[in-house]
Amino acid sequence: MKLPRTLRAAVAVAAVGATLLLAACTSDPLAQQYLNGDNKGYISGDGTVTEVAEADRGAPVQFEGTDVEGNTISSSDYAGKVLVLNFWYAGCAPCRAEAPLLEQLNTEHQGADVSFLGVNVRDQADTALSFEKNYGITYPSIVDTDGALQFAFSGTVAPNAVPTTLVLDTQGRVAARILGRVSEASILDTLITSNLAG
């Protein structure tokens, strides 16, 4: 699948920023092993970006879950906003490697009609909360160890690997998926802003 010109340009410009971002992960041995290519048998997605044409997005995805602090979160909380959903768990090396980048983008989009939401697919709330504190994650995460939220997205752009990041448009429909680690902030940023404009 050929990437749109805006995404190709974003990828080309991002090379310098990638070096700075990766430096932030060097204090985490597991993330560093992943970045060095030493995956210790871990298999994840390859970072492939899939965009869904607006005419093909189908119905808005409805979901509900409980975050790490026991609060109920549902799709209706994000009505009219672009929502970035990141599927992760604490022991996932590429999840650790991308965490600073996701928080960076979350911070940059504060005040805009953009929200970030994590979906922890494996850990109990205390483990997920510890991860968030260690990595400075300020957006909430739903604990989805039973797979209910993952099942809600089990269509053509399902979160088939961990990590996976989905971008939902302002109507709550899946507009894009990054299967694997978000390697460049500019790629995800382009997906976010293009859906704000649309």
C-alpha positions, 0 to 999 in steps of 0.5 A: 500500500502506497503511503499518501504524500503527507505521510511520506514527507513526515517519515522523511523529516522525522529521522533527526527527531528519532535519534533524540527520542530513542536516547530517552529509552536508553535507561530501560534495558528491555526497551534498549534490547528491542531497539538494538534488534535483540527481541528475545523471541518477542514478535510484534508488528512491523510498524505498518500504517493502514489508513481507512478511506472515509467511505469505508470506515463503517459504524462508530465503535462503541466500547466501555471499560475501567481504567487503572484507577477504577473509573469507567471510561466509554467511547461516548466520553470522546464524542467529537474528538480524534481518539488515539488508542494504544494497546500495550502491556508493561513487559512489552519491549516495543511498548516501552520504547514508544511510551515517551513518544506517545506522551510527547504527542499527548502533551503537544495536542493538549487543548485540541480536540484530541485525546489519548487512551491506553488499553492494557491487554495483560496487566493488573491495574497496579502493574499498569499504574506503576508503568504509567508513573515510571514513564510519565504517562498522563493519559488514562489506560483501560485494563482489558485483560478479558479482551472485551475492548479488543474484541470491539475492534476485531474488524479489518483494522483490529489490534492484531499485535502489541503494541498497536495504535488506532486513530479514531476519527471525530465520529468514533470510526477507525481511521488508521492503524499502526501495527507495531511500535510507533517509530516516528512521532511525525507519522502519528501526528500526521494521522491525528491532524488529518483526521482533525481536518476531516 
